[in-house]
Each structure stands twice: as structure tokens, then as C-alpha cells.
Amino acid sequence: MTTTNATPLVSVIIPMYNAEKFIDKCITHLVHQTYKNLEIIIVDDGSTDGCVNVCKQWAKQDNRIKIISQENAGPATASNTGLDAAKGEWIHFHDHDDFVNLDYFEKMVNAAILTDADILCGEVNQPDYNFPVFDKIEICTHIADKILTTRANKFKPAWRYVYKKEFLDRTGLRFEPAIFGAQDLVFTRPAIVLANSIATVPGARYNVVNTITALGKQRKKLKKEATKPETEAAWRRYWQFLVDHDVVDLLSAPEEPYKTETFKMFNRPIFRKEILTKRIRYYLFGINIGTKHINP
């Protein structure tokens, strides 16, 4: 195990685009973290609203905040821009409309020092999904454990994790600029596969704010981008990586129910399964006869 600085610098990278309604809360929860050794890198991806002015006001008050402006190139490129500028030993990618609990980085850094893992996996609060909750710090090294313990076969966001910068540089992992809308998927899954170890971090909570994002309004753009030669080539590289590392089946594993009950209706057994995306499914003779969404 390598020696780790007792107070390592953590680089928080925020790709930002037209986030005027949300960025203040996002930054507030970062500058007031119980762990102070942060650099907050905000990459403005050609925003046209007032979010940059909000960030500049914060930067006047806190010299840990750095603002980088670029022409609109998409979240993957913005994330790479932030990563290239980062000086921290640890990296966290943070969506501009979300926020973390105030002790998030304290818990993450404590786990980093204890485990020296390549990736730290925290918990997530998102109304529509049941992300895994951890009862202890667990170090996963086997490929199946890494995928199934973190539920990487189901959940793909990059913001679930804190990454060792040396690991990202050693493996050359970067976001695929040609992929728009699924850029996290083709980053996190190779990261999980390549990491020597992943540690779960109980209580390190990332909060997702449910909003109608710009991405949701750009379905036509998504379809157009998907047919570009560079996008198709990027997807081929991704799938070939999965094949080469023999993880296609693991990453395609169906969502496992976390709670199963059986009751009878007309003397027939009905199986009630709650699954991770906050849905309840009912089965009769192995056939799904109904699905109910659980209200948050």
C-alpha cells in the first residue's frame, strides 16, 4: 500500500451549462464541507444564462473556486477540461444541479486514507432509484465483486465515485467527447473494470436533484449525434473493451430484487419483488403480470 497524504487535495470538477437555478446550492454545499482541502473547478461549457456570474461571486469569497470557460462542446469535453486542470490527488465529477452532504468529502477522504483504493463508491439519494446503501467500508478487488457490490451493472453515473488521480492518469481514462448523453456509461464501466480495488463508503451521500435537464430536451440532437462516424467508432471501442475484458455478461446482469414476498390470490402463488429502481413487480407462473412505481 502506498503512503497517502493525511490531508490530500480533492479536485471537484463541475461541468456547467445554463445552471443559474441550481449552481448556488451546489457550490454552497461544497464550500461548507467539513473537509476543507478542496479545489472546486467549474468548467463553463458556453452557458448563455447568468450561472457564470453566480460562480464569480462565489470565487471572490473563496479562492478554492476556479472557473474555466470554453465554447460549448458538451459535458464529456468539459469534464476532460476540468480533469486536465486538476491538481488534486483525488477527483470527483459533480453535476451542476446536484449537491452533496456536508460531510461527504470527510467520509470519502477517510476511506481513501484507510484503503488506498483506486475508486471510492459512495451512496446516492435520488427519488426515483434505490442506489445501494453500505453498512461498512468494503474493499472489492475481484471483478464480479466490484461490479455487483457497486451495482455498476445497473447504475452508471460518474458522480457516484471519487477517483484516484494517479489511477486515471495511469490508465489514460478520459470521457469520450464523441458520445453525448451516455458519456458517464463509457467512462465509469471501464474504470470499474480497470481499478485494482474499489472501496464502498457508508454515509457519503450525493443528492440528485430531479430536474428536466437540457439533455432531456435534446432527443433529436442525441439521435443525430449517435449516427456520426466518430460516435459510432467510440461505441465500437467501448464494446470491444468489454469483450476483451470478458465482462459483457456481468455488466448485462439483470437487476436483482432486494426484497421478495409471496402471497396467494385465488390459491395461486403471486411473487412480489421490489427492485432497485423503486418499482414493484408481480409475477404469476414466472410471468410479469403488473408493475407498480413506488412514490418517493
C-alpha positions as CSV (number, residue, x, y, z in Angstrom):
1,M,0.0,0.0,0.0
2,T,1.4,3.4,-0.9
3,T,1.6,6.2,1.6
4,T,-1.2,8.7,1.3
5,N,-1.2,12.4,2.4
6,A,-3.2,12.8,5.6
7,T,-5.0,15.7,4.1
8,P,-4.9,15.1,0.3
9,L,-6.2,17.7,-2.1
10,V,-9.5,16.7,-3.7
11,S,-10.4,18.2,-7.0
12,V,-14.2,18.7,-7.6
13,I,-14.9,19.1,-11.3
14,I,-18.3,20.6,-12.2
15,P,-19.1,20.7,-15.9
16,M,-21.7,23.6,-16.1
17,Y,-24.1,24.6,-18.7
18,N,-27.0,27.0,-18.1
19,A,-27.2,26.2,-14.4
20,E,-28.3,29.5,-13.0
21,K,-31.2,28.0,-11.0
22,F,-29.0,25.3,-9.3
23,I,-25.4,26.2,-9.2
24,D,-25.6,28.3,-6.0
25,K,-26.9,25.4,-3.9
26,C,-24.3,23.1,-5.5
27,I,-21.4,25.4,-4.6
28,T,-22.8,26.2,-1.1
29,H,-22.6,22.5,-0.1
30,L,-19.0,22.4,-1.4
31,V,-17.6,25.5,0.3
32,H,-19.1,24.5,3.6
33,Q,-17.8,20.9,3.6
34,T,-16.3,19.7,6.9
35,Y,-13.3,18.7,4.8
36,K,-11.6,21.8,3.6
37,N,-8.7,20.8,1.3
38,L,-10.7,21.1,-1.9
39,E,-10.2,22.8,-5.2
40,I,-13.5,23.4,-7.0
41,I,-13.1,23.6,-10.7
42,I,-16.1,24.9,-12.6
43,V,-16.0,24.4,-16.3
44,D,-18.4,26.7,-18.0
45,D,-19.4,25.0,-21.3
46,G,-20.6,28.1,-23.2
47,S,-23.5,29.0,-20.9
48,T,-25.9,31.7,-22.0
49,D,-27.7,32.4,-18.7
50,G,-26.4,34.0,-15.5
51,C,-24.7,31.0,-13.9
52,V,-21.2,32.3,-14.6
53,N,-21.9,35.5,-12.6
54,V,-23.1,33.4,-9.7
55,C,-19.8,31.5,-9.8
56,K,-17.7,34.6,-10.0
57,Q,-19.4,36.0,-6.9
58,W,-18.5,32.8,-5.0
59,A,-15.0,32.9,-6.4
60,K,-14.5,36.4,-4.8
61,Q,-15.3,34.9,-1.4
62,D,-13.4,31.6,-1.7
63,N,-10.1,31.2,-3.5
64,R,-10.6,27.4,-3.8
65,I,-13.0,28.1,-6.7
66,K,-11.6,28.2,-10.2
67,I,-13.7,29.0,-13.3
68,I,-12.7,27.8,-16.7
69,S,-14.7,29.0,-19.7
70,Q,-14.9,27.2,-23.1
71,E,-17.0,27.2,-26.1
72,N,-19.9,24.7,-25.9
73,A,-18.5,21.3,-26.6
74,G,-20.7,19.0,-24.4
75,P,-20.3,17.5,-20.9
76,A,-17.6,15.0,-21.8
77,T,-15.2,17.6,-23.1
78,A,-16.0,19.9,-20.2
79,S,-15.2,17.0,-17.8
80,N,-11.9,16.3,-19.6
81,T,-11.0,20.1,-19.4
82,G,-11.5,20.0,-15.7
83,L,-9.5,16.8,-15.3
84,D,-6.6,18.3,-17.2
85,A,-6.6,21.3,-14.9
86,A,-7.0,19.3,-11.7
87,K,-4.1,19.3,-9.2
88,G,-5.7,17.0,-6.6
89,E,-4.7,13.5,-5.6
90,W,-8.4,12.6,-5.8
91,I,-11.0,13.5,-8.4
92,H,-14.8,13.9,-8.1
93,F,-17.1,14.8,-11.0
94,H,-20.1,16.7,-9.8
95,D,-23.3,17.6,-11.8
96,H,-24.1,21.3,-11.7
97,D,-27.7,20.7,-10.4
98,D,-26.9,18.3,-7.5
99,F,-25.4,18.7,-4.1
100,V,-23.5,16.6,-1.5
101,N,-24.0,16.2,2.2
102,L,-21.7,18.5,4.2
103,D,-19.5,15.6,5.5
104,Y,-19.3,13.9,2.0
105,F,-15.6,14.5,1.4
106,E,-14.6,14.0,5.0
107,K,-16.0,10.4,4.8
108,M,-14.5,9.9,1.3
109,V,-11.0,11.1,2.3
110,N,-11.1,9.0,5.5
111,A,-11.9,5.9,3.4
112,A,-9.2,6.9,0.8
113,I,-6.5,7.0,3.6
114,L,-7.7,3.8,5.1
115,T,-8.0,1.7,1.9
116,D,-5.8,3.5,-0.7
117,A,-8.4,2.1,-3.2
118,D,-8.3,3.4,-6.8
119,I,-12.0,4.3,-6.6
120,L,-14.3,5.1,-3.7
121,C,-18.0,4.4,-4.1
122,G,-20.5,6.5,-2.0
123,E,-24.2,6.4,-1.5
124,V,-26.8,8.3,-3.6
125,N,-30.1,9.9,-2.7
126,Q,-32.3,10.0,-5.8
127,P,-36.1,9.9,-5.5
128,D,-36.6,7.5,-8.5
129,Y,-34.0,5.0,-7.7
130,N,-32.7,2.7,-4.9
131,F,-29.0,3.0,-5.0
132,P,-27.1,0.6,-2.7
133,V,-26.5,1.7,0.9
134,F,-23.4,0.3,2.6
135,D,-23.1,-0.7,6.2
136,K,-19.3,-0.8,6.2
137,I,-16.2,0.0,4.3
138,E,-15.6,-2.9,2.0
139,I,-12.7,-3.3,-0.4
140,C,-13.5,-5.1,-3.6
141,T,-10.8,-6.5,-5.9
142,H,-12.4,-9.3,-7.8
143,I,-14.2,-8.1,-11.0
144,A,-17.6,-9.6,-10.0
145,D,-17.4,-8.1,-6.6
146,K,-16.5,-4.7,-8.0
147,I,-19.4,-4.7,-10.4
148,L,-22.1,-6.3,-8.2
149,T,-21.3,-4.6,-4.9
150,T,-21.4,-1.2,-6.5
151,R,-24.3,-2.2,-8.8
152,A,-22.3,-0.9,-11.8
153,N,-24.3,-3.3,-13.9
154,K,-27.3,-1.0,-13.2
155,F,-26.1,2.5,-12.2
156,K,-23.7,4.3,-14.5
157,P,-23.2,8.0,-13.2
158,A,-19.7,9.2,-12.8
159,W,-20.7,11.3,-9.8
160,R,-21.1,8.1,-7.7
161,Y,-17.4,7.9,-7.2
162,V,-14.2,9.6,-6.1
163,Y,-11.2,8.5,-8.3
164,K,-7.5,8.4,-7.5
165,K,-5.9,10.8,-10.0
166,E,-2.9,8.6,-10.4
167,F,-5.2,5.7,-11.4
168,L,-6.9,7.9,-14.1
169,D,-3.6,9.0,-15.4
170,R,-2.1,5.5,-15.3
171,T,-4.9,4.0,-17.3
172,G,-5.5,7.0,-19.6
173,L,-9.2,7.1,-18.7
174,R,-11.0,10.1,-20.1
175,F,-14.5,10.8,-21.2
176,E,-15.4,10.2,-24.9
177,P,-16.1,13.6,-26.5
178,A,-17.9,12.0,-29.3
179,I,-20.6,10.4,-27.1
180,F,-23.3,12.8,-25.9
181,G,-25.9,11.6,-23.3
182,A,-24.1,8.4,-22.3
183,Q,-20.7,9.8,-21.6
184,D,-20.8,8.6,-18.0
185,L,-21.5,5.0,-19.0
186,V,-18.5,4.6,-21.2
187,F,-16.3,6.2,-18.5
188,T,-17.4,4.5,-15.3
189,R,-17.7,0.9,-16.6
190,P,-14.1,0.8,-17.9
191,A,-13.0,2.5,-14.7
192,I,-14.7,-0.2,-12.6
193,V,-13.1,-2.9,-14.7
194,L,-9.5,-1.5,-14.6
195,A,-9.4,-0.4,-10.9
196,N,-7.2,-2.6,-8.8
197,S,-9.6,-2.0,-5.9
198,I,-12.9,-0.2,-5.1
199,A,-13.9,0.7,-1.6
200,T,-17.5,1.3,-0.5
201,V,-18.1,4.4,1.7
202,P,-21.1,4.2,4.0
203,G,-22.8,7.6,4.7
204,A,-21.0,9.6,2.0
205,R,-24.2,10.8,0.4
206,Y,-24.6,12.5,-3.0
207,N,-28.0,14.1,-3.6
208,V,-29.6,14.1,-7.1
209,V,-32.0,17.0,-7.8
210,N,-34.7,15.8,-10.2
211,T,-35.0,18.4,-12.9
212,I,-36.0,18.5,-16.5
213,T,-32.4,18.8,-17.8
214,A,-31.3,20.3,-21.1
215,L,-30.3,16.7,-22.1
216,G,-33.9,15.6,-21.9
217,K,-34.9,18.3,-24.3
218,Q,-32.4,17.3,-26.9
219,R,-33.6,14.0,-28.1
220,K,-33.2,15.0,-31.7
221,K,-29.7,16.0,-31.1
222,L,-29.0,12.7,-29.4
223,K,-30.2,10.8,-32.4
224,K,-28.2,12.9,-34.8
225,E,-25.0,12.6,-32.7
226,A,-25.4,8.8,-32.5
227,T,-25.1,8.4,-36.2
228,K,-21.8,10.4,-36.6
229,P,-18.8,8.2,-37.6
230,E,-16.8,9.3,-34.6
231,T,-19.6,8.4,-32.2
232,E,-20.1,5.0,-33.8
233,A,-16.3,4.5,-33.5
234,A,-16.3,5.4,-29.9
235,W,-19.1,2.9,-29.2
236,R,-17.2,0.2,-31.0
237,R,-14.1,0.9,-28.8
238,Y,-16.3,0.7,-25.7
239,W,-17.9,-2.7,-26.6
240,Q,-14.6,-4.1,-27.7
241,F,-13.2,-3.2,-24.3
242,L,-16.0,-5.1,-22.6
243,V,-15.4,-8.1,-24.8
244,D,-11.6,-8.0,-24.3
245,H,-12.1,-8.0,-20.5
246,D,-14.8,-10.6,-20.6
247,V,-17.3,-8.5,-18.6
248,V,-20.3,-8.3,-21.1
249,D,-22.3,-10.9,-19.1
250,L,-21.6,-9.3,-15.8
251,L,-22.4,-5.8,-16.9
252,S,-25.6,-7.1,-18.6
253,A,-26.8,-8.9,-15.5
254,P,-30.5,-8.2,-14.8
255,E,-31.4,-6.0,-11.9
256,E,-31.7,-8.2,-8.8
257,P,-34.7,-7.7,-6.4
258,Y,-33.7,-6.5,-3.0
259,K,-37.0,-7.7,-1.4
260,T,-39.2,-10.6,-2.4
261,E,-42.5,-11.7,-0.9
262,T,-45.0,-14.4,-1.8
263,F,-48.8,-14.3,-1.2
264,K,-51.7,-16.2,-2.7
265,M,-54.5,-15.0,-4.9
266,F,-57.2,-17.5,-5.9
267,N,-55.0,-20.2,-4.4
268,R,-52.2,-19.3,-6.8
269,P,-48.8,-18.0,-5.6
270,I,-48.0,-14.4,-6.5
271,F,-44.5,-13.2,-6.2
272,R,-44.0,-9.6,-5.2
273,K,-40.5,-8.3,-6.0
274,E,-39.2,-4.8,-5.1
275,I,-36.3,-3.8,-7.4
276,L,-33.7,-1.2,-7.3
277,T,-35.4,1.4,-9.5
278,K,-38.3,1.7,-6.9
279,R,-40.7,-0.5,-8.8
280,I,-42.7,-3.4,-7.6
281,R,-43.3,-6.2,-10.0
282,Y,-45.8,-9.0,-9.6
283,Y,-45.3,-12.5,-11.1
284,L,-47.6,-15.4,-11.7
285,F,-46.1,-18.6,-13.1
286,G,-42.9,-16.6,-13.7
287,I,-44.8,-14.1,-15.9
288,N,-44.8,-10.4,-15.0
289,I,-48.5,-9.5,-14.6
290,G,-48.0,-6.0,-13.4
291,T,-45.6,-3.2,-12.4
292,K,-46.2,-0.5,-9.8
293,H,-44.0,2.5,-9.2
294,I,-43.2,3.4,-5.6
295,N,-43.8,7.0,-4.8
296,P,-40.8,8.7,-3.2
